């Protein structure tokens, strides 16, 4: 699929994708950065003297010594004069959106450019999105935000319809990013970018939505008949995105990846120190009655010992 087919673009695969790019400061200013790597990417930002960037806690990869690190309430976009309760309110909004109460602020305290880097939390792509290109506002899925220059406002976006609130799943409470600079969000797996015409509908799994422009309307629609709802494996409702606007989708949301790993994890031995699988044991002469039939093979627990006789 080419980038121009039906308003969609496929991003990912082997090698460096179109998101593994860099941006130098233009006449309008903005953050200078590079996105490096393939499936396990990281963001490297160059900060001017006095410039700062905020990121989710625990995402830093490395930094130059002149870059200071400070834990802050909220996103740091409010004036410094904002009182404690104002900052606490900003942090509480972040908790509602699925993020942590605190963010980390990295500032260049030297008189020369300095660098700081942030790693992706799991395999996928880091998307660099310029807010002023999309009307100064984007709405993104919870826990996809990675970093942004200080000054970008990170707020919550509620879906106002009752049906959407009850069955919208991961799309009920989202994050709103407001500003004019770059923002960086992370998508699991590969990324598909779609441009929706006015009135055009796109039905997606709610967890596969990464980000959308503010002009896109989000609600839910039934997957089909009762049989499809029960046995289709897609739940009862799709997320419906209605244009005009831009949307970004991910092929492997972290919730789906975690569910697949959990479903395939071996069962834990109750009261034991390892994992066990049942295997058939062929009966033979001289075997004890207690060993006939199925035998339990335990990995990692030899405390019970055994009798070879």
FIDONU-311621 format. One record per residue: residue in one letter; x, y, z of N, C-alpha, C in turn. Coordinates in pm, whole numbers, padded with zeros to 5 digits, always signed. Atoms other than C-alpha are relative to their C-alpha. Layout:
N
AXYZXYZXYZ;...
//
This chain:
309
X+00085-00119+00000+00000+00000+00000+00088+00123+00000;X-00080-00121+00008+00147+00331-00101-00061+00108+00085;X+00046-00107-00087+00118+00652+00093-00117+00074-00058;X+00108-00077+00060-00128+00792-00156-00125-00080-00024;X+00117+00083+00028-00374+00500-00176-00111+00029+00097;X+00123-00020-00078-00718+00604-00053+00025+00074+00131;X-00022-00083-00118-00580+00855+00190+00065-00072+00116;X-00061+00074-00109-00390+00596+00390+00149-00012-00022;X-00145+00016+00006-00025+00544+00470+00040-00109+00096;X-00047+00111-00083+00147+00233+00601+00141+00030+00044;X-00130-00035-00054+00440+00297+00831+00052-00114+00086;X-00056+00107-00082+00665+00025+00969+00078-00098-00085;X-00075+00101+00070+00834-00296+00865+00148+00010+00027;X-00143+00000-00020+01203-00362+00838+00065+00128-00048;X-00071-00120+00040+01457-00088+00797-00053+00123+00070;X+00038-00126-00061+01411+00277+00882-00126+00050-00067;X+00125-00048+00055+01054+00395+00837+00005+00150-00015;X+00005-00144+00018+00946+00747+00747-00006+00073+00133;X+00001-00065-00131+00911+00813+01121+00138+00003+00062;X-00136-00004-00053+01279+00740+01184+00073+00116-00067;X-00045-00119+00069+01358+01097+01083+00056+00099+00100;X-00052-00105-00086+01505+01417+01218-00060+00133-00042;X+00052-00134+00029+01398+01780+01237+00096+00102+00059;X-00083-00109-00046+01627+02079+01256-00089+00123+00019;X+00078-00120-00027+01506+02415+01381-00014+00083-00127;X+00025-00086+00114+01342+02620+01112-00012+00144+00044;X+00015-00141-00032+01264+02987+01097-00100+00021+00112;X+00102-00014-00104+00964+02931+01323+00042-00057+00134;X-00045+00058-00125+01175+02770+01594-00047-00143+00014;X+00040+00137-00025+01066+02446+01755+00116-00086+00044;X-00100+00091-00055+01250+02152+01902+00080-00066-00111;X-00086+00076+00089+01546+01995+01725+00014-00141+00056;X+00002+00137-00051+01538+01615+01748+00037-00099-00109;X-00020+00113+00089+01621+01281+01591-00072-00121+00059;X+00058+00128-00040+01425+00954+01606+00083-00109-00066;X-00092+00100+00051+01658+00659+01570-00047-00140+00036;X+00036+00139-00026+01621+00283+01553-00104-00051-00097;X+00098+00064+00086+01390+00041+01382-00125-00033+00081;X+00117+00038-00079+01137-00155+01590+00011+00045+00145;X-00023-00049-00137+01292-00042+01921+00066+00136-00011;X-00050-00133+00030+01327+00330+01868+00026+00081+00126;X-00016-00098-00107+01443+00618+02083+00004+00139-00059;X+00005-00140+00038+01402+00994+02067+00117+00072+00063;X-00111-00080-00051+01708+01218+02100-00027+00146-00033;X+00033-00141+00018+01634+01589+02152+00119+00086+00036;X-00106-00097-00028+01881+01876+02136-00064+00126+00059;X+00057-00114-00070+01799+02151+02386+00092+00120-00010;X-00075-00125-00004+01910+02510+02346+00019+00043+00145;X-00015-00051-00137+02036+02696+02655-00133+00052+00055;X+00125-00039-00062+01737+02735+02887-00123-00074-00049;X+00114+00074+00055+01513+02509+02678-00028-00124+00085;X+00039+00114-00083+01318+02230+02852-00097-00089-00076;X+00091+00099+00056+01128+01916+02759-00057-00082+00114;X+00063+00082-00102+00881+01713+02966-00029-00137-00058;X+00019+00137+00045+00840+01337+02948-00066-00081+00110;X+00056+00092-00097+00663+01051+03116+00112-00053+00090;X-00099+00049-00096+00841+00928+03429+00053-00136-00043;X-00063+00128+00028+01088+00648+03369+00036-00026-00144;X-00028+00022+00142+01138+00699+02993+00138+00049-00043;X-00129-00053+00041+01480+00870+02997+00098-00113-00030;X-00102+00096+00040+01759+00681+02820+00139+00051+00039;X-00125-00063-00043+02055+00918+02866-00014+00151-00015;X+00000-00145+00012+02132+01288+02903+00142+00052+00019;X-00126-00067-00026+02427+01524+02890-00002+00056+00142;X-00010-00045-00139+02554+01640+03229-00066+00136+00026;X+00064-00129-00029+02429+02003+03191-00152-00003+00000;X+00147+00010+00001+02070+01880+03151-00047-00040+00139;X+00053+00029-00133+01895+01900+03487-00130-00077-00010;X+00122+00080-00004+01613+01665+03584-00079+00038+00124;X+00085-00042-00111+01317+01770+03800-00137-00066-00014;X+00134+00057-00002+00995+01593+03897-00102+00111+00027;X+00098-00108-00011+00690+01817+03853-00140-00059+00002;X+00142+00033+00011+00313+01803+03902-00048+00036-00140;X+00060-00035+00128+00120+01791+03577+00101+00006-00112;X-00083-00007+00119+00278+01896+03249+00096+00118-00003;X-00091-00114-00004+00460+02214+03352-00040+00114-00090;X+00042-00107+00090+00260+02428+03108-00061+00118+00073;X+00058-00109-00077+00097+02634+03384+00109+00093+00051;X-00100-00093-00053+00275+02948+03512+00054-00047+00134;X-00065+00042-00123+00516+02898+03798-00074+00051+00123;X+00071-00054-00115+00289+03112+04017-00119-00085+00041;X+00113+00085-00033+00021+02845+04011+00023-00069+00133;X-00014+00056-00133-00043+02726+04365+00005-00151+00001;X-00013+00145-00016-00008+02377+04503-00124-00072-00049;X+00123+00069+00038-00374+02289+04451-00023+00005-00151;X+00011-00006+00145-00363+02407+04092+00086-00105-00067;X-00089+00103+00054-00067+02182+04023-00054-00140+00031;X+00057+00129-00037-00236+01898+04211-00116-00037-00091;X+00112+00025+00091-00544+01938+03992+00052-00047-00136;X-00058+00043+00126-00326+01910+03682+00050-00143+00007;X-00046+00137-00016-00170+01593+03819-00115-00098+00009;X+00116+00088-00012-00511+01449+03907-00062-00028-00136;X+00051+00022+00135-00625+01498+03548+00084-00104-00073;X-00087+00098+00064-00325+01298+03434-00029-00141+00050;X+00034+00131-00055-00417+01013+03668-00127-00053-00064;X+00124+00041+00064-00768+01006+03519+00024-00047-00143;X-00029+00038+00138-00616+00977+03172+00088-00124-00008;X-00079+00123-00001-00417+00669+03280+00148+00021+00017;X-00142-00028-00019-00082+00843+03334+00030+00010+00149;X-00040-00014-00139+00113+00899+03654-00027+00142+00048;X+00025-00132-00058+00066+01192+03891+00110+00099-00036;X-00114-00087+00025+00411+01329+03811+00053-00017-00142;X-00079+00006+00123+00609+01411+03500+00142+00043+00032;X-00140-00038-00020+00981+01471+03458+00037+00110-00099;X-00042-00115+00082+01120+01801+03331+00151-00002-00014;X-00143-00003+00030+01461+01812+03162+00032+00136-00061;X-00034-00135+00045+01618+02157+03118+00150+00013-00021;X-00141-00026+00028+01946+02268+02965+00045+00122+00080;X-00045-00107-00088+02123+02475+03230+00133+00060-00043;X-00130-00049+00046+02439+02542+03027-00018+00108-00106;X+00004-00101+00105+02528+02801+02767+00021-00056-00138;X-00019+00066+00129+02566+02548+02485-00108-00107-00017;X+00100+00105+00020+02332+02292+02325+00036-00127+00076;X-00018+00126-00073+02284+01970+02523-00111-00095-00041;X+00093+00101+00050+02105+01645+02449-00055-00088+00111;X+00065+00096-00088+01863+01414+02625-00078-00097-00089;X+00065+00102+00082+01714+01088+02493-00101-00078+00082;X+00107+00077-00063+01399+00888+02569-00026-00124-00084;X+00021+00126+00071+01337+00525+02480-00147-00035-00005;X+00137+00049+00012+01016+00367+02359-00025-00108+00105;X+00025+00096-00107+00845+00156+02628-00013-00145-00048;X+00013+00135+00055+00787-00146+02398+00014+00010-00152;X-00023-00006+00144+00838-00243+02030-00109+00076-00073;X+00094-00080+00076+00676-00003+01788+00069+00119-00064;X-00049-00119+00066+00717+00342+01636-00026+00123+00086;X+00019-00131-00062+00768+00688+01784-00047+00096-00110;X+00056-00094+00097+00551+00940+01598+00033+00142+00042;X-00027-00142-00024+00669+01301+01574-00108+00080-00072;X+00115-00072+00055+00362+01521+01522+00010+00147+00035;X-00008-00144-00020+00369+01898+01477-00142+00053+00023;X+00136-00039-00038+00066+02044+01658-00056+00109-00089;X+00055-00109+00081+00036+02363+01453-00039-00045-00140;X+00040+00054+00130+00002+02147+01141-00142-00057+00007;X+00132+00062-00017-00318+01996+01285-00092+00088+00085;X+00090-00091-00070-00489+02306+01423+00037+00026+00144;X-00044-00027-00136-00289+02321+01746-00053-00096+00104;X+00058+00094-00098-00464+02022+01906-00007-00140-00059;X+00015+00140+00034-00448+01644+01894-00057-00074+00120;X+00053+00088-00104-00634+01378+02093+00065-00136-00019;X-00073+00126+00013-00432+01065+02166-00047-00100+00106;X+00036+00109-00090-00487+00731+02334+00077+00013+00131;X-00068+00001-00129-00402+00696+02700+00129-00080-00007;X-00129+00068-00015-00042+00598+02778+00081-00005-00130;X-00081-00006+00122+00080+00674+02423+00094+00119+00001;X-00085-00119-00003+00231+01014+02508+00138-00035+00054;X-00139+00026-00040+00612+01005+02534+00068+00126+00051;X-00070-00122-00040+00748+01361+02546-00049+00116-00085;X+00034-00123+00073+00694+01722+02436+00079+00115+00060;X-00065-00119-00057+00868+02059+02475-00089+00061+00109;X+00079-00062-00106+00763+02236+02794-00080+00116-00058;X+00091-00099+00055+00467+02458+02719-00118-00065-00070;X+00112+00075+00057+00256+02195+02544-00091-00043+00114;X+00096+00034-00105-00059+02146+02751-00050-00141-00021;X+00044+00139+00005-00146+01785+02830-00120-00013+00092;X+00125+00001-00075-00508+01754+02939-00074-00130-00030;X+00082+00118+00025-00783+01492+02940-00116+00037-00092;X+00114-00017+00091-01059+01449+02682-00100-00110+00028;X+00106+00096-00027-01384+01281+02784-00089-00013-00123;X+00105+00021+00099-01624+01125+02537-00134+00027+00068;X+00116-00054-00070-01953+01296+02620-00124-00089-00011;X+00120+00083+00016-02204+01038+02492+00001-00114+00101;X+00011+00104-00103-02332+00791+02753+00038-00137-00057;X-00029+00130+00060-02315+00491+02517+00150-00015-00025;X-00144+00004+00022-01958+00580+02424+00075-00017+00131;X-00064+00013-00131-01868+00616+02790-00009-00141+00055;X+00019+00135-00054-02009+00274+02877+00074-00105-00080;X-00054+00106+00084-01874+00078+02581+00118+00045-00086;X-00112-00048+00081-01594+00291+02437+00133-00059+00036;X-00125+00065-00039-01331+00096+02626+00111+00100+00023;X-00118-00084-00018-00988+00254+02601-00018+00138-00061;X+00019-00129+00063-01129+00541+02396-00090+00094+00079;X+00091-00085-00077-01358+00679+02670+00074+00122+00055;X-00081-00110-00052-01091+00890+02844+00131+00001-00078;X-00121-00012+00080-00813+01015+02619+00079+00123+00044;X-00084-00115-00031-00534+01273+02636-00012+00104-00111;X+00004-00111+00096-00560+01615+02470+00132+00075+00006;X-00127-00071+00010-00236+01777+02353-00024+00131-00074;X+00029-00132+00056-00258+02152+02288+00129+00082-00002;X-00119-00084+00012+00019+02381+02161+00035+00022-00145;X-00044-00031+00137+00224+02472+01855+00132-00068-00036;X-00131+00062+00024+00541+02262+01884-00020-00148-00032;X+00005+00144+00022+00627+01897+01829-00050-00073+00125;X+00031+00095-00107+00478+01619+02039+00041-00139-00050;X-00047+00133+00035+00597+01259+02048-00087-00103+00071;X+00082+00107-00054+00365+00963+02094+00054-00132-00052;X-00052+00131+00035+00443+00593+02082-00115-00091-00040;X+00099+00095+00050+00249+00333+01883+00060-00139+00001;X-00047+00137-00004+00277-00044+01926-00008-00066-00137;X-00001+00069+00128+00373-00254+01625+00025+00097-00115;X-00011-00088+00117+00328-00082+01290-00113+00102+00003;X+00092-00114-00004+00138+00237+01216-00067+00017-00136;X+00077-00036+00120-00136+00315+00963-00057+00138+00021;X+00047-00138-00006-00220+00678+00893-00111+00017-00102;X+00114-00018+00090-00559+00769+00744-00049+00143+00004;X+00064-00132+00012-00708+01094+00620-00146-00024-00036;X+00143+00024+00020-01089+01088+00651-00066+00122-00061;X+00077-00107+00062-01310+01294+00424-00120+00034+00087;X+00120-00034-00079-01614+01476+00569-00107-00109-00012;X+00102+00104-00004-01867+01212+00675+00052-00141-00019;X-00055+00134+00019-01635+00920+00601+00019-00069+00134;X-00007+00076-00124-01650+00647+00867+00110-00105-00008;X-00100+00106-00014-01378+00413+00987-00029-00072+00130;X+00027+00081-00118-01454+00127+01229+00130-00068+00043;X-00126+00054-00049-01159+00023+01446-00020-00058+00140;X-00008+00039-00140-01079-00162+01766+00048+00121+00079;X-00032-00122-00075-01067+00111+02030+00145+00004+00045;X-00139+00003-00044-00726-00003+02152+00099+00027-00111;X-00091-00023+00112-00577+00034+01803+00010+00147-00040;X-00008-00144+00028-00640+00409+01794+00116+00061+00077;X-00112-00069-00063-00323+00609+01864-00033+00147+00022;X+00027-00143-00009-00421+00967+01788-00097+00041-00110;X+00092-00055+00098-00672+01178+01599+00001+00152+00013;X+00017-00144-00008-00723+01540+01512-00132+00031+00071;X+00118-00036-00078-00984+01730+01711-00127+00002-00083;X+00118-00005+00086-01218+01742+01410-00064-00136-00020;X+00054+00135+00017-01268+01364+01407-00095-00031+00115;X+00099+00037-00102-01580+01246+01591+00015-00147+00037;X-00020+00136-00052-01545+00936+01810-00127-00045+00070;X+00108+00064-00075-01834+00710+01915+00010-00150-00025;X-00004+00146+00015-01923+00339+01912-00116-00047-00086;X+00102+00061+00085-02122+00114+01680+00004-00150+00025;X+00000+00146-00022-02234-00251+01732+00076-00074-00109;X-00080+00076+00096-02015-00511+01565-00087-00075-00099;X+00087+00075+00089-02315-00685+01409-00109-00070+00079;X+00103+00076-00067-02564-00951+01512+00048-00062+00130;X-00032+00061-00129-02577-01143+01840+00110-00104-00015;X-00102+00103+00020-02368-01428+01699+00139+00062-00015;X-00128-00068+00016-02093-01188+01594+00048+00059+00132;X-00038-00058-00129-02100-01020+01934+00057-00105+00095;X-00039+00103-00096-02065-01348+02124+00122-00078-00047;X-00105+00090+00049-01835-01551+01899+00101+00069-00092;X-00090-00067+00094-01662-01290+01684+00136+00034+00056;X-00129-00031-00061-01387-01220+01935+00038+00146-00005;X-00031-00143+00009-01407-00843+01874-00079+00082+00100;X+00080-00074-00095-01631-00753+02165-00137+00034-00057;X+00134-00036+00041-01974-00595+02134-00004+00124-00089;X+00003-00127+00071-01880-00258+01983+00134+00029-00066;X-00116-00061+00063-01636-00103+01738+00006+00147+00039;X-00012-00145-00005-01499+00246+01777-00026+00054-00141;X+00031-00060+00130-01641+00461+01497+00063+00139-00006;X-00064-00129+00023-01431+00751+01369-00062+00062-00124;X+00069-00068+00109-01611+01003+01150+00076+00127-00035;X-00075-00115+00046-01425+01261+00940-00085+00125-00009;X-00134-00010+00057-01310+01508+00845+00110-00002+00105;X-00114-00005-00090-00967+01471+00998+00099-00112-00026;X-00114+00091+00013-00655+01265+01044-00002-00097+00117;X-00009+00099-00108-00618+00941+01244+00127-00083-00019;X-00116+00090-00001-00321+00722+01338-00038-00126+00077;X+00036+00128-00060-00369+00352+01416+00125-00084+00023;X-00112+00089-00032-00139+00090+01572-00045-00145-00017;X+00035+00140+00024-00127-00280+01483+00006-00085+00125;X-00016+00082-00120-00029-00406+01830-00002+00088+00125;X+00007-00075-00126-00158-00206+02128+00055-00083+00114;X-00066+00071-00109+00017-00294+02452-00099-00088+00076;X+00099+00083-00070-00308-00425+02606-00020-00133-00072;X+00016+00124+00076-00344-00680+02325+00124-00087+00012;X-00124+00075-00015+00022-00780+02347+00007-00067+00137;X-00002+00057-00135-00003-00829+02724-00100-00115+00013;X+00100+00106-00006-00320-01035+02682+00045-00127-00069;X-00049+00117+00071-00158-01265+02427+00110-00072+00078;X-00106+00061-00081+00146-01322+02650-00060-00072+00120;X+00062+00060-00117-00071-01390+02953-00075-00128-00036;X+00077+00118+00040-00290-01636+02762+00090-00120-00030;X-00092+00109+00035+00016-01839+02660+00099-00033+00110;X-00092+00026-00111+00197-01831+02994-00035-00134+00064;X+00027+00127-00067+00234-02174+03163-00068+00023+00134;X+00068-00011-00129+00019-02238+03468+00100-00015+00113;X-00087+00006-00117+00183-02185+03805-00038-00120+00086;X+00026+00115-00086+00220-02492+04027-00045+00050+00137;X+00050-00042-00130+00009-02443+04338+00086-00060+00110;X-00084+00045-00109+00238-02463+04639+00139-00042-00042;X-00131+00040+00047+00541-02532+04420+00087+00119-00033;X-00096-00105+00029+00841-02337+04304+00031+00007-00148;X-00029-00004+00142+00814-02378+03928-00127-00012-00081;X+00112+00020+00089+00590-02453+03633-00014-00149-00028;X+00018+00143+00025+00439-02788+03546-00083-00021-00124;X+00078+00044+00113+00306-02958+03239-00032-00148+00020;X+00036+00140-00008+00121-03289+03221+00053-00071-00124;X-00045+00077+00115+00280-03554+03000-00030-00148+00025;X+00031+00142-00011+00194-03910+02926+00126-00079+00028;X-00112+00089-00033+00416-04177+03071-00040-00143-00035;X+00031+00136+00041+00427-04515+02912+00020-00094+00118;X-00012+00098-00108+00364-04796+03156+00096-00110-00041;X-00097+00107+00026+00630-05063+03187+00008-00091+00119;X-00015+00095-00109+00722-05360+03394+00086+00059+00108;X-00077-00049-00112+00850-05277+03738-00040+00137+00045;X+00041-00135-00039+00670-04940+03756-00095-00007+00116;X+00090-00007-00114+00496-04845+04077-00140+00036-00047;X+00138-00035+00033+00118-04816+04078-00020+00151+00005;X+00019-00145-00015+00155-04455+04187+00050+00077-00120;X-00057-00071+00114+00344-04371+03869-00074-00029-00130;X+00073+00032+00121+00093-04515+03625-00088+00117-00041;X+00084-00108+00049-00115-04288+03405+00081+00125-00026;X-00066-00127+00026-00031-03920+03371+00094+00034+00113;X-00098-00042-00100+00276-03792+03550+00025+00148-00016;X-00023-00144+00001+00350-03433+03642+00148+00029-00007;X-00139-00041+00014+00676-03286+03520+00013+00142+00051;X-00015-00131-00063+00790-02994+03734+00136+00057-00032;X-00125-00066+00036+01051-02745+03618+00038+00099+00109;X-00051-00099-00094+01260-02559+03873-00025-00034+00145;X+00025+00036-00139+01157-02746+04191+00054-00140+00024;X-00060+00130-00030+01385-03025+04309+00007-00025+00149;X-00010+00012-00145+01326-02980+04681-00063-00127+00052;X+00068+00119-00049+01100-03283+04704+00086-00125-00015;X-00089+00115+00017+01382-03511+04591-00066-00111-00078;X+00059+00111+00073+01304-03854+04458+00072-00128+00036;X-00058+00131-00027+01376-04225+04488+00013-00073-00132;X-00021+00067+00128+01535-04390+04188-00035-00147+00007;X+00024+00144-00012+01471-04733+04327-00140-00032-00042;
//
